[in-house]
Amino acid sequence: MVSPIDGEKLIRDIKLSTVVPACITGEDKAHEFTDMDLAMKLHYITTVHFFGGDAAEGLSIQDLKTPMFQWLQHYYPICGRIRRRDGDCGGGGRPFVKCNDSGVRIVEAKCDKTVAEWLAVVGGGDRHRLLVYHQRLLARDFGFTPLVFLQLTKFKCGGLSVGMRWAHVLGDAFSASECINTWGKIMANPKAPRQFLDAPNVIHRFDTSSPPSFCRSVKLLDPLGDNWLTPNNFKMQMHTFHITEKQINNMLSGQNKNKYNKVKPFELISAIVWKSMAKIRGNNNNKIITVCKKRDFDHASLEFELSGNTHQAIGIVEAPTTSLIVESAFLEIAKMIGEKFVDETNMIAKRMEGENGNADFLVYGSNLTFVDLEEVNLWGLKLKGKGPVFADLSIGGVGDEGAVVVVRNGGGKIVNVILPDDQLEHLKNELRVESKQHHFPSMTGVQIMVYP
């Protein structure tokens, strides 16, 4: 694997620019955050799409940027900057987006590797770090910081990667993915009629009739003010596993079909990691996990709508004791994850509402957190009618307890594990042991499967 220092040398000729909406949005336009939006404000979503030379051939940077003007005319709130209701970025008023057309930051870069070489050599580590711009976060000068960054990296083979960093306060991964996919649709057919966003001050609200009792799926932090940056006590690292459809089927085969027929791959993957981490940490704090997944009743169309953090349910699964997790079979744990999920989304929104949007919550990494993003339309971005050869999605701003993100990759799954670096090494070792004892394929070897 390429070291971080060597990896940095692979990316060169970095240029920054800004793209704004095609038309002036108008004066005094504002996008109001919901309570759930503000509960997610310390977190980020990153996506990376790799395209082969056949998809990117002949596309100049200008060809890629020109459709953005029309794209951002639809999604103009993402071009704004954060303000507070008292008009002072350093004050205590409720945050909102002033739709002032400040724009999305575009990063252009070049790489001396081919796409295939990059995926084979660099693909095992935190590949987002080099292909997604991370130098400006919503900390300190957040009133001047773009909410969305797009990095366009051209490879030696003519291929291209599109890396996006999206502030989670704008919306969940379902919203972020649909937004970037719309850019591709406009690039393919700029003259097609489009449905514009509704007035951005129309707020999606959750039913907050549930009492704001103690929410165990999130962690309330000491006030951070305008420094929207997760306070970590450890250095966090990400490692990527790929599990094929065949491997998943093998893990489920030969089991009691009646008892475990409703177990989903996400639940099985979560069970394997939860059990391993409970053995590594060895304390009773690991009897509760946070689970984030698509809301069961969510059937709303995402197209041309900045829908915010409305599609994801957040809750907990609690085991009687940590020792029960250590001693139970994987499928029993997976079954419990599916059946014992307690949705706390409404309670989180209610707590944030009571704080006028100014409480600082940690969601990802409050407990060991499992995030099911299999239904995100990650593969919907197309260039010249061709989809990506590889795509991935992860989250940033994860707290010390760590997070596991599961996304779809063809028939298989990509599993991005974010943990303190020493615990990550222990997890790899534990998974090697478990794979030998229980005869399921090891998740320790990184496999990047490229799909057409």
N, C-alpha and C positions, 0 to 999 in steps of 0.2 A: 504494500500500500504506500502511496506517496505521502511523505510527511507534510505537516501543515506548512513548513517553510518552503519545501519544494512545490507544494500545491499552489502557493501564492504566486510563484514564478510562472505558472501556466497561464495565468490571466494577465493580459497586458492591454495597453492602449485604451485605458478607461476614459470615457468622456461622459459628462453629465449635461443634461438638458431638461427642459420642462415642456409638457404639452398641456394645453388648456382647451376648454370646450370651444366648438366652432362658433357659437353665438354667446354674447354676453348674457349671463344668467339674470342679471337685474339687481337692483339695490334691495338691501334689507331681506334677502332670502336667507332662511335658516333651516338647517336639518336638526330636528330635536331627537336626542337619544332617548330610547326607552330605559326603564330601570334595568332590564336585563342587558342591554347594550353596555351600560356603565358598570355592571357587575363584571364584565369581561375586559375592562379597559387596560389591564396589565398584560394582556396576552396578544400574540401575533399569529397570523397564519402565513405559511410559506408554501408556494407551489413551484414546481419546476417541470417544464415540458421540454423534451428533447425531440427535435425533428431532423430527419435525415436530409441528405443533400437534394433528393428528388423533391421534397416539399419546400425547401428553402432556396432552391436554385433560382437565380435571377431576381430574388427579392433584395432590394437595397434597404438600408435603414429608413430612407424616406418612404419607401413602399409600406414599411411596417408602421411608421409613425402617422402617415396621412389619414388612415381610417380612424385613428385615435381621436381626432378632433370631433368627428361625428359621434363616436362612441361615448366620449365624455360629455357631449351635449345631453345624452340620455342619463348618464350617471354623474351629473354635475356635483352632487354632494361629496363625492370622493376627491374632488378638486379643491375643497374648502380647507379651512384651518380651524382649529379648536379655539373657542373663546369661552368665557364664563358670563353668566347672566348679569353680573355687576359691571361687565365691560372691562374688567381687569384680569389678565391672565394669571396674576398672582393672588387673586382674591378667592373667596369661598363660594361664589355663585355656582349654580348648576351648569355643567359643561354642555355645549352644543357646537355644531359646525356652522360657522359663518361661510355661506356659499359665495366666496369672493373670487372664484376662478383663479386661485393661485396655482392650480395645476397638479398634475401627477409627475413625479420625477422619473426621468428615463435615463438609464445607465447603459452605455454602449461599451462592449468589450470584445476582445479577441482571445482565442485560445489556440495554441500550437499543437494540440492533440486533435484526433478525430473524435467523433461522438462515441464510436465503439471503444476506442482506447480510453476515453474518459470514464465510461461506465465500467469498464473492466478493471481499471487501475485505481481510480479515485472513488468509484461507486460504493466502496464498503464503509466509508466514514461519513462524516457530516458534510455531505456534498452540497447541501444548501448554502453553506458558509461562503463559498467562492462564487456561486452563480446567482445568489440573491443578495442584494445590497443591504448591509446591516450597520452602516456607520452612523446613521441618524435614527434614534429611537424617540418615542414620545417622553422625553425626560428633559427637565429644565426649560429649554426654549420650545416647548411643545406648541406654542402659539404660532411658530414659524415653520414647523416640521411637516412635510407632506405625509398624508395618511396612507398613500400607496406608492410603492416603488416598483418599477419594471426594469429588469436587467436583460438586455438582448445580447447574448454572447455568440459570436460567430466562430465556428470550428474550422480546422484545416481542411476537412473533407467537404466543406460547403454546408455542413449542417448548422443547426441553430438551437440554442436553448433559450427559453423564455422563463425567467425567474421572477416571481412576484412576492413581495412582502406586503401584507394587508393588515392594517390595524384591526384587531378583533372587535373593537368598539363600533366599527361600521356594520358588522354582520358576521354571521357564522360561516363555516367552510362551505355550506351549500350556497349561500349568497355570493361568497367570494369566487367560487368556481364558475357560477353562472355569469358573473360579471365579466371575467376574462374570456369565457367562451363567446360572449356577445361581441367582443372585439373581433374575433375570428369570423363571425357571421357577417359583420359589416364589411370586413376586408373582402369577403367572398362576393358580396352583393350590396354595394353601398347605396344603390338606388331603390332597394326594397323598402316598402312602407314600414315605419317603425311606430310602436306605441310608446309615447313618452311617459316618464314617471309621473305619478300623481304629485301634488304639492308635497314637498318634503316635510312640512310640519304636521302632516297627518301621521299620528303615532300608532304603531301596532302595540297593543297592550295585552298582557296576560291577565287571566282571571286571578286576582289577588285577594279573593275572599277567604282563602286559607289563612289562619293566624300565623304571624311571623315568628313562630317558635324557633328554637335553636336549630340551625341548619348545619348538619354535620358534613355535608358534601363540599362546603366552602370554608375558608379560613378568613376571619376578619383580621386585618393587619393594623398596625399603628398607622396614624395618618401620614400619607406620603405627599400631600399637597399636589403640586404640579409635576412632581417627579414620578411619572408613570412608568416605573421600572421595578420589576420583581426583585425584592431583596433576597439574595441567596447566600447561604452559609458555606456552600460547596461549589466546586467547579462542575458544571453540568455538561455531559457529553451525550451525543446521540449515536446509536448503532442501528443499522438496518438489517433486518432479516427478510428473506423472501421464502414463502411457503407455497408450493405448487398445489394445484387442485388435486393431483394424485396423492400427494402427501396428506392433505386434509382428509380425503376419502379413506386412506389407509388407517388414519388415527380413529376414524369413526366406524370402520368396518369390524364385524365380529362382535359388536356390542349388543346389548339388550335393546332391540329396535323399539319395543313398546315403551320402555322406560326413558330412553334418551332420544327418541325420534324428533323432538323439538329443539334439541341442542343445536345452536348455530355456530359456524366457524369462529366468529368473534368471541363468543362465550368460551369456547374451548381454548383458544389462544390466550384469552385473559386468565383462564383457570391455570394454565401451565405457568405463566409468568407470576401470578399471585402466589401460587404454592412455592415456587422457587424463591421469591423474595421473602416470604414468611420464614422460610428455613434460613435464609441469609441473615435477616435482621433479628429474628428470634425474640421478638417482644410482642406484647399484647396489642400494641398500636396497629398491628397489621390485620386486625380482624375486621376493619372497615375499609372499603375502597369506594372511591368516587367513580361513577359510570356516567358517561355522556353519550347519548345516542339520538337518532332521529325520532322526533315525536310521532307516535303511532297515528295520530289523527291529522297529521299535516299533509294536506293534499293541494295546497296553494301553488299556483304557477309562479315560477321564479323569473320568468323571462321579462327583462326590462323593468325589474323592480328591485330597488335597494331595500330588501325586506328585513334587514337587521338580524338580530339574534333571536329569531322566532321559530326556527325549525329544529332546535336541539333541546332535548330534555336532559336535565342534570339531576342526579340523585345518588343514593348510596346503596350498597349491598353490605350487610353486616352478618358475620359469622358469630356463633356463640363464643368461640375462643380462637386464638391464633393456632393453637395446637390442633384444632379440628381441621384447619386448612392444611397444615403440614401432613396430617395423617390420612386425609381423604383422597380418594381416587380423583383423577382429573375430571372425568365426566360427571361425578357427583358435584364437584365445585362448579363446573360449567352449568349444570342444571340449576343450582342455587342462584347463580348470577342471573339467569333468565327469569326465574320465578320470584326472587326476593327483592327485586329492584324497587326502591321507594323513591318516587319522583318528588324532588324538592324545588322544582323550577319556580312554582308560584310563591313559595316561601322566600326564596332568594329575592325575587322581584319586590315582594312586600317589604323586606328588610331594607333594600336599597331605596325604595320610595320613602320610607321613614327617615332616611338620612339625606333627603333631597338630592340624591345622586352623588353624594360626596364621600360615602364609605369606600374603603379600599379593600376589595375582596381578592383572595387568591382562589382560583377554581382549579386549573390544571396544576397538580402537585400539592394541593391542600392535603389530600391523602394520596396514596398510590392511585393514580387515575387512569382509567381505560376509556379510550375515545373511539367509538365506532363510526367511521366515516366511509363505510363501504358503499353507501348509496349516493355519495357525492359524485357528480358527473365530471370526474377528473379527466376523462378521456374525450371530452366534448370539444376541446380547442382544436381547430383544424387550420392548416395553411395550404392553400391551393387544393382544397378538397381532401387533403391527406392528414390523417391523425398523427399523434406523436408516436415515436418508436419506444419511448419510455416516459412515464409521468409519475410524479410522487408529490405527496402533501404531508406537511408536518406542522407543528405548533411551536411557538416560542414563548418565553416568559414563564417557563415551567418552574414550580416551586421545588423545594428540596426532596419531597417525597417521591417525585418522579412521575412520568406519564408514559403510556403505551398507546400509540396511534395505529389503527388498522385501516388500510385502504385497499381497494380492489386493484388487481393487476392481472388483466386477462381473466383466467379462471382461478388464479391464485390470489395470494394476499401479500401486501407489503406491510411489514411490522416495524415501525419506528419506535425505538425505546430510548427515552431520555431519562438519565439517572445521574447521580453523582458518579464521577469517573471511577472511583474505587469499587463501588457497588456494581457498576456495569461489568467490570472484569469478573467479579464473583458470580454474576448472573450467567455469563457465558460458560463459566466452568460448571455451574450447577446444571445448566441445560445439557451439557455433554454427559454428565452422570445420569440424568433423568432419561435421556434418549436411549442409553444403553440398557438401563434397568427396565424400561417400559416398552422398548422396541418401537418407538416412534422416531421418525426422521429428525435428526438434530437440527435445531434452528441456529446453531452457532456459526456455521459457514455462510458468509454472505453470498447470495446468488442473485445476480441482476439478470432477469429474464426480459429480453427485448421482444416486444410484440409488434406486428405490422399495424 
